Amino acid sequence: DQLIALTVLGRPILVGPSRKRFLGAATGRDVDQRDVATAAACALAYERGARLFRVHEPGTVRDALSLAHAMAAGSPGLSPAV
């Protein structure tokens, strides 16, 4: 994974997936309907080492990142139900 490979540089990693074409290709959504996909992409990038995010809707992404961080830290009650 390219993001993980960049973490060895010891520098903060910035990603800017907000509403990008690849999200539309993956979801079939128009540009103005890609905020949930943006949040998911940021959460996955966070898991791979990204720590800076350029986005259009920071509130949505903040919630996704808070959840990703809590789940990665093993916070009680946050394990996905099966």
PDB file with SEQRES, HELIX, SHEET and CRYST1 records, atoms N, CA, C and O in Angstrom:
SEQRES   1 A   82  ASP GLN LEU ILE ALA LEU THR VAL LEU GLY ARG PRO ILE          
SEQRES   2 A   82  LEU VAL GLY PRO SER ARG LYS ARG PHE LEU GLY ALA ALA          
SEQRES   3 A   82  THR GLY ARG ASP VAL ASP GLN ARG ASP VAL ALA THR ALA          
SEQRES   4 A   82  ALA ALA CYS ALA LEU ALA TYR GLU ARG GLY ALA ARG LEU          
SEQRES   5 A   82  PHE ARG VAL HIS GLU PRO GLY THR VAL ARG ASP ALA LEU          
SEQRES   6 A   82  SER LEU ALA HIS ALA MET ALA ALA GLY SER PRO GLY LEU          
SEQRES   7 A   82  SER PRO ALA VAL                                              
HELIX    1 AA1 GLN A    2  LEU A    6  1                                   5    
HELIX    2 AA2 THR A    7  LEU A    9  5                                   3    
HELIX    3 AA3 ARG A   21  THR A   27  1                                   7    
HELIX    4 AA4 VAL A   31  GLN A   33  5                                   3    
HELIX    5 AA5 ASP A   35  GLU A   47  1                                  13    
HELIX    6 AA6 PRO A   58  ALA A   72  1                                  15    
SHEET    1 AA1 2 LEU A  14  VAL A  15  0                                        
SHEET    2 AA1 2 LEU A  52  PHE A  53  1                                        
CRYST1    1.000    1.000    1.000  90.00  90.00  90.00 P 1           1          
ATOM      1  N   ASP A   1       0.845  -1.183   0.000  1.00  0.00           N  
ATOM      2  CA  ASP A   1       0.000   0.000   0.000  1.00  0.00           C  
ATOM      3  C   ASP A   1       0.890   1.246   0.000  1.00  0.00           C  
ATOM      4  O   ASP A   1       1.821   1.344   0.800  1.00  0.00           O  
ATOM      5  N   GLN A   2       0.610   2.184  -0.884  1.00  0.00           N  
ATOM      6  CA  GLN A   2       1.467   3.358  -1.047  1.00  0.00           C  
ATOM      7  C   GLN A   2       1.459   4.279   0.167  1.00  0.00           C  
ATOM      8  O   GLN A   2       2.496   4.853   0.501  1.00  0.00           O  
ATOM      9  N   LEU A   3       0.320   4.437   0.836  1.00  0.00           N  
ATOM     10  CA  LEU A   3       0.292   5.292   2.028  1.00  0.00           C  
ATOM     11  C   LEU A   3       1.159   4.712   3.135  1.00  0.00           C  
ATOM     12  O   LEU A   3       1.925   5.434   3.773  1.00  0.00           O  
ATOM     13  N   ILE A   4       1.039   3.424   3.359  1.00  0.00           N  
ATOM     14  CA  ILE A   4       1.853   2.782   4.396  1.00  0.00           C  
ATOM     15  C   ILE A   4       3.330   2.948   4.072  1.00  0.00           C  
ATOM     16  O   ILE A   4       4.135   3.200   4.968  1.00  0.00           O  
ATOM     17  N   ALA A   5       3.693   2.811   2.807  1.00  0.00           N  
ATOM     18  CA  ALA A   5       5.092   2.973   2.406  1.00  0.00           C  
ATOM     19  C   ALA A   5       5.596   4.379   2.709  1.00  0.00           C  
ATOM     20  O   ALA A   5       6.768   4.551   3.045  1.00  0.00           O  
ATOM     21  N   LEU A   6       4.743   5.377   2.599  1.00  0.00           N  
ATOM     22  CA  LEU A   6       5.158   6.755   2.874  1.00  0.00           C  
ATOM     23  C   LEU A   6       5.401   7.025   4.358  1.00  0.00           C  
ATOM     24  O   LEU A   6       6.143   7.946   4.699  1.00  0.00           O  
ATOM     25  N   THR A   7       4.793   6.242   5.241  1.00  0.00           N  
ATOM     26  CA  THR A   7       4.954   6.492   6.674  1.00  0.00           C  
ATOM     27  C   THR A   7       6.395   6.335   7.133  1.00  0.00           C  
ATOM     28  O   THR A   7       6.780   6.904   8.155  1.00  0.00           O  
ATOM     29  N   VAL A   8       7.197   5.577   6.400  1.00  0.00           N  
ATOM     30  CA  VAL A   8       8.596   5.390   6.799  1.00  0.00           C  
ATOM     31  C   VAL A   8       9.389   6.689   6.697  1.00  0.00           C  
ATOM     32  O   VAL A   8      10.469   6.799   7.278  1.00  0.00           O  
ATOM     33  N   LEU A   9       8.872   7.664   5.973  1.00  0.00           N  
ATOM     34  CA  LEU A   9       9.558   8.950   5.853  1.00  0.00           C  
ATOM     35  C   LEU A   9       9.461   9.778   7.133  1.00  0.00           C  
ATOM     36  O   LEU A   9      10.216  10.732   7.319  1.00  0.00           O  
ATOM     37  N   GLY A  10       8.526   9.408   8.014  1.00  0.00           N  
ATOM     38  CA  GLY A  10       8.393  10.110   9.282  1.00  0.00           C  
ATOM     39  C   GLY A  10       7.784  11.500   9.168  1.00  0.00           C  
ATOM     40  O   GLY A  10       7.942  12.318  10.074  1.00  0.00           O  
ATOM     41  N   ARG A  11       7.106  11.774   8.096  1.00  0.00           N  
ATOM     42  CA  ARG A  11       6.484  13.080   7.874  1.00  0.00           C  
ATOM     43  C   ARG A  11       4.965  12.909   7.850  1.00  0.00           C  
ATOM     44  O   ARG A  11       4.473  11.830   7.520  1.00  0.00           O  
ATOM     45  N   PRO A  12       4.221  13.953   8.195  1.00  0.00           N  
ATOM     46  CA  PRO A  12       2.759  13.848   8.104  1.00  0.00           C  
ATOM     47  C   PRO A  12       2.319  13.610   6.656  1.00  0.00           C  
ATOM     48  O   PRO A  12       2.884  14.179   5.722  1.00  0.00           O  
ATOM     49  N   ILE A  13       1.326  12.781   6.491  1.00  0.00           N  
ATOM     50  CA  ILE A  13       0.814  12.463   5.159  1.00  0.00           C  
ATOM     51  C   ILE A  13      -0.528  13.162   4.969  1.00  0.00           C  
ATOM     52  O   ILE A  13      -1.434  13.022   5.790  1.00  0.00           O  
ATOM     53  N   LEU A  14      -0.642  13.913   3.880  1.00  0.00           N  
ATOM     54  CA  LEU A  14      -1.863  14.632   3.523  1.00  0.00           C  
ATOM     55  C   LEU A  14      -2.576  13.890   2.400  1.00  0.00           C  
ATOM     56  O   LEU A  14      -1.952  13.505   1.411  1.00  0.00           O  
ATOM     57  N   VAL A  15      -3.882  13.691   2.553  1.00  0.00           N  
ATOM     58  CA  VAL A  15      -4.695  13.151   1.470  1.00  0.00           C  
ATOM     59  C   VAL A  15      -5.843  14.117   1.200  1.00  0.00           C  
ATOM     60  O   VAL A  15      -6.312  14.809   2.103  1.00  0.00           O  
ATOM     61  N   GLY A  16      -6.281  14.156  -0.032  1.00  0.00           N  
ATOM     62  CA  GLY A  16      -7.376  15.036  -0.417  1.00  0.00           C  
ATOM     63  C   GLY A  16      -8.362  14.334  -1.330  1.00  0.00           C  
ATOM     64  O   GLY A  16      -8.497  14.709  -2.495  1.00  0.00           O  
ATOM     65  N   PRO A  17      -9.059  13.315  -0.821  1.00  0.00           N  
ATOM     66  CA  PRO A  17      -9.964  12.562  -1.685  1.00  0.00           C  
ATOM     67  C   PRO A  17     -11.337  13.210  -1.887  1.00  0.00           C  
ATOM     68  O   PRO A  17     -12.182  12.658  -2.592  1.00  0.00           O  
ATOM     69  N   SER A  18     -11.558  14.347  -1.287  1.00  0.00           N  
ATOM     70  CA  SER A  18     -12.878  14.957  -1.226  1.00  0.00           C  
ATOM     71  C   SER A  18     -13.560  15.083  -2.587  1.00  0.00           C  
ATOM     72  O   SER A  18     -13.122  15.830  -3.462  1.00  0.00           O  
ATOM     73  N   ARG A  19     -14.646  14.326  -2.732  1.00  0.00           N  
ATOM     74  CA  ARG A  19     -15.519  14.378  -3.907  1.00  0.00           C  
ATOM     75  C   ARG A  19     -14.829  14.055  -5.231  1.00  0.00           C  
ATOM     76  O   ARG A  19     -15.327  14.428  -6.294  1.00  0.00           O  
ATOM     77  N   LYS A  20     -13.704  13.374  -5.179  1.00  0.00           N  
ATOM     78  CA  LYS A  20     -12.928  13.102  -6.391  1.00  0.00           C  
ATOM     79  C   LYS A  20     -13.625  12.107  -7.324  1.00  0.00           C  
ATOM     80  O   LYS A  20     -14.531  11.376  -6.922  1.00  0.00           O  
ATOM     81  N   ARG A  21     -13.179  12.105  -8.567  1.00  0.00           N  
ATOM     82  CA  ARG A  21     -13.759  11.269  -9.623  1.00  0.00           C  
ATOM     83  C   ARG A  21     -13.721   9.783  -9.249  1.00  0.00           C  
ATOM     84  O   ARG A  21     -14.676   9.059  -9.531  1.00  0.00           O  
ATOM     85  N   PHE A  22     -12.641   9.318  -8.621  1.00  0.00           N  
ATOM     86  CA  PHE A  22     -12.560   7.891  -8.292  1.00  0.00           C  
ATOM     87  C   PHE A  22     -13.668   7.484  -7.328  1.00  0.00           C  
ATOM     88  O   PHE A  22     -14.111   6.335  -7.349  1.00  0.00           O  
ATOM     89  N   LEU A  23     -14.122   8.409  -6.484  1.00  0.00           N  
ATOM     90  CA  LEU A  23     -15.236   8.108  -5.584  1.00  0.00           C  
ATOM     91  C   LEU A  23     -16.536   7.962  -6.377  1.00  0.00           C  
ATOM     92  O   LEU A  23     -17.366   7.106  -6.073  1.00  0.00           O  
ATOM     93  N   GLY A  24     -16.701   8.798  -7.383  1.00  0.00           N  
ATOM     94  CA  GLY A  24     -17.867   8.675  -8.249  1.00  0.00           C  
ATOM     95  C   GLY A  24     -17.856   7.377  -9.032  1.00  0.00           C  
ATOM     96  O   GLY A  24     -18.897   6.745  -9.213  1.00  0.00           O  
ATOM     97  N   ALA A  25     -16.676   6.976  -9.498  1.00  0.00           N  
ATOM     98  CA  ALA A  25     -16.559   5.720 -10.238  1.00  0.00           C  
ATOM     99  C   ALA A  25     -16.900   4.530  -9.346  1.00  0.00           C  
ATOM    100  O   ALA A  25     -17.512   3.563  -9.800  1.00  0.00           O  
ATOM    101  N   ALA A  26     -16.507   4.604  -8.089  1.00  0.00           N  
ATOM    102  CA  ALA A  26     -16.752   3.499  -7.162  1.00  0.00           C  
ATOM    103  C   ALA A  26     -18.200   3.452  -6.677  1.00  0.00           C  
ATOM    104  O   ALA A  26     -18.736   2.373  -6.424  1.00  0.00           O  
ATOM    105  N   THR A  27     -18.833   4.621  -6.547  1.00  0.00           N  
ATOM    106  CA  THR A  27     -20.171   4.677  -5.952  1.00  0.00           C  
ATOM    107  C   THR A  27     -21.290   4.985  -6.936  1.00  0.00           C  
ATOM    108  O   THR A  27     -22.458   4.717  -6.652  1.00  0.00           O  
ATOM    109  N   GLY A  28     -20.942   5.547  -8.089  1.00  0.00           N  
ATOM    110  CA  GLY A  28     -21.962   5.966  -9.036  1.00  0.00           C  
ATOM    111  C   GLY A  28     -22.643   7.270  -8.649  1.00  0.00           C  
ATOM    112  O   GLY A  28     -23.657   7.644  -9.238  1.00  0.00           O  
ATOM    113  N   ARG A  29     -22.087   7.963  -7.656  1.00  0.00           N  
ATOM    114  CA  ARG A  29     -22.693   9.210  -7.161  1.00  0.00           C  
ATOM    115  C   ARG A  29     -22.164  10.423  -7.911  1.00  0.00           C  
ATOM    116  O   ARG A  29     -21.024  10.444  -8.374  1.00  0.00           O  
ATOM    117  N   ASP A  30     -23.028  11.440  -8.019  1.00  0.00           N  
ATOM    118  CA  ASP A  30     -22.607  12.726  -8.565  1.00  0.00           C  
ATOM    119  C   ASP A  30     -21.708  13.431  -7.554  1.00  0.00           C  
ATOM    120  O   ASP A  30     -21.665  13.059  -6.382  1.00  0.00           O  
ATOM    121  N   VAL A  31     -21.000  14.443  -8.016  1.00  0.00           N  
ATOM    122  CA  VAL A  31     -20.025  15.160  -7.183  1.00  0.00           C  
ATOM    123  C   VAL A  31     -20.617  15.618  -5.856  1.00  0.00           C  
ATOM    124  O   VAL A  31     -19.994  15.434  -4.811  1.00  0.00           O  
ATOM    125  N   ASP A  32     -21.799  16.208  -5.879  1.00  0.00           N  
ATOM    126  CA  ASP A  32     -22.384  16.759  -4.655  1.00  0.00           C  
ATOM    127  C   ASP A  32     -22.946  15.691  -3.721  1.00  0.00           C  
ATOM    128  O   ASP A  32     -23.482  16.019  -2.662  1.00  0.00           O  
ATOM    129  N   GLN A  33     -22.831  14.427  -4.098  1.00  0.00           N  
ATOM    130  CA  GLN A  33     -23.324  13.325  -3.267  1.00  0.00           C  
ATOM    131  C   GLN A  33     -22.197  12.388  -2.826  1.00  0.00           C  
ATOM    132  O   GLN A  33     -22.451  11.223  -2.522  1.00  0.00           O  
ATOM    133  N   ARG A  34     -20.981  12.875  -2.789  1.00  0.00           N  
ATOM    134  CA  ARG A  34     -19.831  12.012  -2.485  1.00  0.00           C  
ATOM    135  C   ARG A  34     -19.240  12.230  -1.102  1.00  0.00           C  
ATOM    136  O   ARG A  34     -18.140  11.748  -0.832  1.00  0.00           O  
ATOM    137  N   ASP A  35     -19.933  12.939  -0.214  1.00  0.00           N  
ATOM    138  CA  ASP A  35     -19.348  13.232   1.090  1.00  0.00           C  
ATOM    139  C   ASP A  35     -19.206  11.997   1.981  1.00  0.00           C  
ATOM    140  O   ASP A  35     -18.232  11.885   2.725  1.00  0.00           O  
ATOM    141  N   VAL A  36     -20.156  11.078   1.914  1.00  0.00           N  
ATOM    142  CA  VAL A  36     -20.034   9.842   2.699  1.00  0.00           C  
ATOM    143  C   VAL A  36     -18.859   9.016   2.182  1.00  0.00           C  
ATOM    144  O   VAL A  36     -18.086   8.472   2.970  1.00  0.00           O  
ATOM    145  N   ALA A  37     -18.726   8.923   0.864  1.00  0.00           N  
ATOM    146  CA  ALA A  37     -17.587   8.202   0.282  1.00  0.00           C  
ATOM    147  C   ALA A  37     -16.273   8.886   0.644  1.00  0.00           C  
ATOM    148  O   ALA A  37     -15.270   8.217   0.893  1.00  0.00           O  
ATOM    149  N   THR A  38     -16.277  10.214   0.673  1.00  0.00           N  
ATOM    150  CA  THR A  38     -15.084  10.958   1.089  1.00  0.00           C  
ATOM    151  C   THR A  38     -14.707  10.594   2.517  1.00  0.00           C  
ATOM    152  O   THR A  38     -13.536  10.355   2.813  1.00  0.00           O  
ATOM    153  N   ALA A  39     -15.702  10.552   3.405  1.00  0.00           N  
ATOM    154  CA  ALA A  39     -15.441  10.211   4.806  1.00  0.00           C  
ATOM    155  C   ALA A  39     -14.883   8.796   4.934  1.00  0.00           C  
ATOM    156  O   ALA A  39     -13.969   8.554   5.721  1.00  0.00           O  
ATOM    157  N   ALA A  40     -15.435   7.865   4.160  1.00  0.00           N  
ATOM    158  CA  ALA A  40     -14.936   6.486   4.189  1.00  0.00           C  
ATOM    159  C   ALA A  40     -13.503   6.416   3.678  1.00  0.00           C  
ATOM    160  O   ALA A  40     -12.668   5.721   4.256  1.00  0.00           O  
ATOM    161  N   ALA A  41     -13.217   7.135   2.596  1.00  0.00           N  
ATOM    162  CA  ALA A  41     -11.853   7.150   2.049  1.00  0.00           C  
ATOM    163  C   ALA A  41     -10.872   7.730   3.058  1.00  0.00           C  
ATOM    164  O   ALA A  41      -9.753   7.235   3.192  1.00  0.00           O  
ATOM    165  N   CYS A  42     -11.279   8.770   3.764  1.00  0.00           N  
ATOM    166  CA  CYS A  42     -10.401   9.373   4.774  1.00  0.00           C  
ATOM    167  C   CYS A  42     -10.164   8.415   5.939  1.00  0.00           C  
ATOM    168  O   CYS A  42      -9.047   8.324   6.447  1.00  0.00           O  
ATOM    169  N   ALA A  43     -11.205   7.704   6.364  1.00  0.00           N  
ATOM    170  CA  ALA A  43     -11.041   6.739   7.455  1.00  0.00           C  
ATOM    171  C   ALA A  43     -10.075   5.627   7.055  1.00  0.00           C  
ATOM    172  O   ALA A  43      -9.239   5.214   7.858  1.00  0.00           O  
ATOM    173  N   LEU A  44     -10.186   5.142   5.826  1.00  0.00           N  
ATOM    174  CA  LEU A  44      -9.253   4.114   5.348  1.00  0.00           C  
ATOM    175  C   LEU A  44      -7.837   4.669   5.241  1.00  0.00           C  
ATOM    176  O   LEU A  44      -6.872   3.983   5.580  1.00  0.00           O  
ATOM    177  N   ALA A  45      -7.712   5.903   4.773  1.00  0.00           N  
ATOM    178  CA  ALA A  45      -6.389   6.530   4.682  1.00  0.00           C  
ATOM    179  C   ALA A  45      -5.795   6.732   6.072  1.00  0.00           C  
ATOM    180  O   ALA A  45      -4.587   6.582   6.257  1.00  0.00           O  
ATOM    181  N   TYR A  46      -6.633   7.071   7.048  1.00  0.00           N  
ATOM    182  CA  TYR A  46      -6.175   7.214   8.433  1.00  0.00           C  
ATOM    183  C   TYR A  46      -5.590   5.892   8.930  1.00  0.00           C  
ATOM    184  O   TYR A  46      -4.529   5.874   9.553  1.00  0.00           O  
ATOM    185  N   GLU A  47      -6.277   4.802   8.655  1.00  0.00           N  
ATOM    186  CA  GLU A  47      -5.784   3.480   9.067  1.00  0.00           C  
ATOM    187  C   GLU A  47      -4.433   3.164   8.444  1.00  0.00           C  
ATOM    188  O   GLU A  47      -3.659   2.381   8.995  1.00  0.00           O  
ATOM    189  N   ARG A  48      -4.149   3.770   7.302  1.00  0.00           N  
ATOM    190  CA  ARG A  48      -2.900   3.510   6.582  1.00  0.00           C  
ATOM    191  C   ARG A  48      -1.838   4.575   6.839  1.00  0.00           C  
ATOM    192  O   ARG A  48      -0.780   4.561   6.210  1.00  0.00           O  
ATOM    193  N   GLY A  49      -2.113   5.500   7.763  1.00  0.00           N  
ATOM    194  CA  GLY A  49      -1.082   6.441   8.175  1.00  0.00           C  
ATOM    195  C   GLY A  49      -1.298   7.900   7.846  1.00  0.00           C  
ATOM    196  O   GLY A  49      -0.532   8.742   8.315  1.00  0.00           O  
ATOM    197  N   ALA A  50      -2.307   8.238   7.060  1.00  0.00           N  
ATOM    198  CA  ALA A  50      -2.568   9.654   6.760  1.00  0.00           C  
ATOM    199  C   ALA A  50      -3.039  10.364   8.027  1.00  0.00           C  
ATOM    200  O   ALA A  50      -3.774   9.792   8.831  1.00  0.00           O  
ATOM    201  N   ARG A  51      -2.613  11.604   8.195  1.00  0.00           N  
ATOM    202  CA  ARG A  51      -3.013  12.378   9.374  1.00  0.00           C  
ATOM    203  C   ARG A  51      -3.532  13.769   9.032  1.00  0.00           C  
ATOM    204  O   ARG A  51      -4.022  14.475   9.913  1.00  0.00           O  
ATOM    205  N   LEU A  52      -3.434  14.170   7.785  1.00  0.00           N  
ATOM    206  CA  LEU A  52      -3.943  15.466   7.336  1.00  0.00           C  
ATOM    207  C   LEU A  52      -4.921  15.214   6.192  1.00  0.00           C  
ATOM    208  O   LEU A  52      -4.656  14.401   5.307  1.00  0.00           O  
ATOM    209  N   PHE A  53      -6.055  15.918   6.217  1.00  0.00           N  
ATOM    210  CA  PHE A  53      -7.124  15.646   5.267  1.00  0.00           C  
ATOM    211  C   PHE A  53      -7.683  16.945   4.705  1.00  0.00           C  
ATOM    212  O   PHE A  53      -8.069  17.839   5.458  1.00  0.00           O  
ATOM    213  N   ARG A  54      -7.726  17.048   3.375  1.00  0.00           N  
ATOM    214  CA  ARG A  54      -8.340  18.206   2.720  1.00  0.00           C  
ATOM    215  C   ARG A  54      -9.708  17.762   2.224  1.00  0.00           C  
ATOM    216  O   ARG A  54      -9.819  16.893   1.359  1.00  0.00           O  
ATOM    217  N   VAL A  55     -10.746  18.371   2.784  1.00  0.00           N  
ATOM    218  CA  VAL A  55     -12.110  17.939   2.471  1.00  0.00           C  
ATOM    219  C   VAL A  55     -13.055  19.137   2.363  1.00  0.00           C  
ATOM    220  O   VAL A  55     -12.735  20.240   2.805  1.00  0.00           O  
ATOM    221  N   HIS A  56     -14.223  18.897   1.767  1.00  0.00           N  
ATOM    222  CA  HIS A  56     -15.243  19.928   1.647  1.00  0.00           C  
ATOM    223  C   HIS A  56     -16.173  19.971   2.859  1.00  0.00           C  
ATOM    224  O   HIS A  56     -16.661  21.040   3.223  1.00  0.00           O  
ATOM    225  N   GLU A  57     -16.419  18.832   3.481  1.00  0.00           N  
ATOM    226  CA  GLU A  57     -17.340  18.734   4.618  1.00  0.00           C  
ATOM    227  C   GLU A  57     -16.604  18.184   5.838  1.00  0.00           C  
ATOM    228  O   GLU A  57     -16.662  16.984   6.109  1.00  0.00           O  
ATOM    229  N   PRO A  58     -15.910  19.058   6.577  1.00  0.00           N  
ATOM    230  CA  PRO A  58     -15.085  18.581   7.691  1.00  0.00           C  
ATOM    231  C   PRO A  58     -15.866  17.893   8.807  1.00  0.00           C  
ATOM    232  O   PRO A  58     -15.323  17.005   9.465  1.00  0.00           O  
ATOM    233  N   GLY A  59     -17.111  18.271   9.040  1.00  0.00           N  
ATOM    234  CA  GLY A  59     -17.880  17.637  10.113  1.00  0.00           C  
ATOM    235  C   GLY A  59     -18.105  16.158   9.870  1.00  0.00           C  
ATOM    236  O   GLY A  59     -17.938  15.344  10.777  1.00  0.00           O  
ATOM    237  N   THR A  60     -18.481  15.810   8.660  1.00  0.00           N  
ATOM    238  CA  THR A  60     -18.715  14.411   8.302  1.00  0.00           C  
ATOM    239  C   THR A  60     -17.429  13.601   8.423  1.00  0.00           C  
ATOM    240  O   THR A  60     -17.427  12.491   8.954  1.00  0.00           O  
ATOM    241  N   VAL A  61     -16.353  14.165   7.931  1.00  0.00           N  
ATOM    242  CA  VAL A  61     -15.062  13.467   7.983  1.00  0.00           C  
ATOM    243  C   VAL A  61     -14.558  13.378   9.419  1.00  0.00           C  
ATOM    244  O   VAL A  61     -13.994  12.357   9.812  1.00  0.00           O  
ATOM    245  N   ARG A  62     -14.752  14.430  10.205  1.00  0.00           N  
ATOM    246  CA  ARG A  62     -14.340  14.400  11.613  1.00  0.00           C  
ATOM    247  C   ARG A  62     -15.016  13.241  12.336  1.00  0.00           C  
ATOM    248  O   ARG A  62     -14.361  12.522  13.091  1.00  0.00           O  
ATOM    249  N   ASP A  63     -16.319  13.048  12.118  1.00  0.00           N  
ATOM    250  CA  ASP A  63     -17.028  11.937  12.759  1.00  0.00           C  
ATOM    251  C   ASP A  63     -16.456  10.588  12.325  1.00  0.00           C  
ATOM    252  O   ASP A  63     -16.258   9.701  13.155  1.00  0.00           O  
ATOM    253  N   ALA A  64     -16.191  10.433  11.038  1.00  0.00           N  
ATOM    254  CA  ALA A  64     -15.630   9.174  10.536  1.00  0.00           C  
ATOM    255  C   ALA A  64     -14.249   8.921  11.122  1.00  0.00           C  
ATOM    256  O   ALA A  64     -13.923   7.790  11.484  1.00  0.00           O  
ATOM    257  N   LEU A  65     -13.432   9.972  11.218  1.00  0.00           N  
ATOM    258  CA  LEU A  65     -12.084   9.814  11.773  1.00  0.00           C  
ATOM    259  C   LEU A  65     -12.125   9.544  13.272  1.00  0.00           C  
ATOM    260  O   LEU A  65     -11.317   8.767  13.781  1.00  0.00           O  
ATOM    261  N   SER A  66     -13.053  10.173  13.982  1.00  0.00           N  
ATOM    262  CA  SER A  66     -13.200   9.906  15.417  1.00  0.00           C  
ATOM    263  C   SER A  66     -13.550   8.444  15.652  1.00  0.00           C  
ATOM    264  O   SER A  66     -13.005   7.803  16.551  1.00  0.00           O  
ATOM    265  N   LEU A  67     -14.458   7.925  14.845  1.00  0.00           N  
ATOM    266  CA  LEU A  67     -14.841   6.520  14.965  1.00  0.00           C  
ATOM    267  C   LEU A  67     -13.683   5.598  14.606  1.00  0.00           C  
ATOM    268  O   LEU A  67     -13.424   4.624  15.313  1.00  0.00           O  
ATOM    269  N   ALA A  68     -12.983   5.899  13.510  1.00  0.00           N  
ATOM    270  CA  ALA A  68     -11.838   5.075  13.104  1.00  0.00           C  
ATOM    271  C   ALA A  68     -10.769   5.059  14.188  1.00  0.00           C  
ATOM    272  O   ALA A  68     -10.200   4.011  14.493  1.00  0.00           O  
ATOM    273  N   HIS A  69     -10.499   6.224  14.769  1.00  0.00           N  
ATOM    274  CA  HIS A  69      -9.490   6.312  15.832  1.00  0.00           C  
ATOM    275  C   HIS A  69      -9.928   5.504  17.057  1.00  0.00           C  
ATOM    276  O   HIS A  69      -9.129   4.758  17.622  1.00  0.00           O  
ATOM    277  N   ALA A  70     -11.181   5.646  17.466  1.00  0.00           N  
ATOM    278  CA  ALA A  70     -11.681   4.919  18.634  1.00  0.00           C  
ATOM    279  C   ALA A  70     -11.649   3.412  18.403  1.00  0.00           C  
ATOM    280  O   ALA A  70     -11.286   2.653  19.302  1.00  0.00           O  
ATOM    281  N   MET A  71     -12.025   2.979  17.209  1.00  0.00           N  
ATOM    282  CA  MET A  71     -12.008   1.542  16.925  1.00  0.00           C  
ATOM    283  C   MET A  71     -10.584   1.007  16.879  1.00  0.00           C  
ATOM    284  O   MET A  71     -10.320  -0.098  17.353  1.00  0.00           O  
ATOM    285  N   ALA A  72      -9.662   1.784  16.311  1.00  0.00           N  
ATOM    286  CA  ALA A  72      -8.262   1.354  16.252  1.00  0.00           C  
ATOM    287  C   ALA A  72      -7.658   1.271  17.642  1.00  0.00           C  
ATOM    288  O   ALA A  72      -6.789   0.438  17.900  1.00  0.00           O  
ATOM    289  N   ALA A  73      -8.121   2.140  18.542  1.00  0.00           N  
ATOM    290  CA  ALA A  73      -7.606   2.152  19.910  1.00  0.00           C  
ATOM    291  C   ALA A  73      -8.253   1.072  20.767  1.00  0.00           C  
ATOM    292  O   ALA A  73      -7.849   0.856  21.909  1.00  0.00           O  
ATOM    293  N   GLY A  74      -9.255   0.394  20.218  1.00  0.00           N  
ATOM    294  CA  GLY A  74      -9.917  -0.669  20.965  1.00  0.00           C  
ATOM    295  C   GLY A  74     -10.838  -0.166  22.049  1.00  0.00           C  
ATOM    296  O   GLY A  74     -10.997  -0.812  23.085  1.00  0.00           O  
ATOM    297  N   SER A  75     -11.450   0.991  21.820  1.00  0.00           N  
ATOM    298  CA  SER A  75     -12.374   1.541  22.810  1.00  0.00           C  
ATOM    299  C   SER A  75     -13.513   0.560  23.065  1.00  0.00           C  
ATOM    300  O   SER A  75     -14.070  -0.002  22.122  1.00  0.00           O  
ATOM    301  N   PRO A  76     -13.865   0.349  24.339  1.00  0.00           N  
ATOM    302  CA  PRO A  76     -14.933  -0.597  24.674  1.00  0.00           C  
ATOM    303  C   PRO A  76     -16.252  -0.225  23.999  1.00  0.00           C  
ATOM    304  O   PRO A  76     -16.598   0.952  23.896  1.00  0.00           O  
ATOM    305  N   GLY A  77     -16.972  -1.227  23.547  1.00  0.00           N  
ATOM    306  CA  GLY A  77     -18.279  -1.013  22.953  1.00  0.00           C  
ATOM    307  C   GLY A  77     -18.255  -0.593  21.502  1.00  0.00           C  
ATOM    308  O   GLY A  77     -19.312  -0.337  20.926  1.00  0.00           O  
ATOM    309  N   LEU A  78     -17.076  -0.514  20.885  1.00  0.00           N  
ATOM    310  CA  LEU A  78     -17.004  -0.069  19.500  1.00  0.00           C  
ATOM    311  C   LEU A  78     -16.693  -1.187  18.525  1.00  0.00           C  
ATOM    312  O   LEU A  78     -16.479  -0.929  17.340  1.00  0.00           O  
ATOM    313  N   SER A  79     -16.665  -2.412  18.992  1.00  0.00           N  
ATOM    314  CA  SER A  79     -16.448  -3.521  18.065  1.00  0.00           C  
ATOM    315  C   SER A  79     -17.697  -3.699  17.219  1.00  0.00           C  
ATOM    316  O   SER A  79     -18.806  -3.709  17.752  1.00  0.00           O  
ATOM    317  N   PRO A  80     -17.533  -3.838  15.910  1.00  0.00           N  
ATOM    318  CA  PRO A  80     -18.714  -4.014  15.059  1.00  0.00           C  
ATOM    319  C   PRO A  80     -19.459  -5.291  15.418  1.00  0.00           C  
ATOM    320  O   PRO A  80     -18.846  -6.336  15.639  1.00  0.00           O  
ATOM    321  N   ALA A  81     -20.776  -5.203  15.476  1.00  0.00           N  
ATOM    322  CA  ALA A  81     -21.599  -6.386  15.760  1.00  0.00           C  
ATOM    323  C   ALA A  81     -21.639  -7.271  14.522  1.00  0.00           C  
ATOM    324  O   ALA A  81     -21.667  -6.789  13.390  1.00  0.00           O  
ATOM    325  N   VAL A  82     -21.640  -8.555  14.762  1.00  0.00           N  
ATOM    326  CA  VAL A  82     -21.697  -9.504  13.645  1.00  0.00           C  
ATOM    327  C   VAL A  82     -23.063 -10.129  13.595  1.00  0.00           C  
ATOM    328  O   VAL A  82     -23.330 -10.961  12.727  1.00  0.00           O  
TER     329      VAL A  82                                                      
END                                                                             
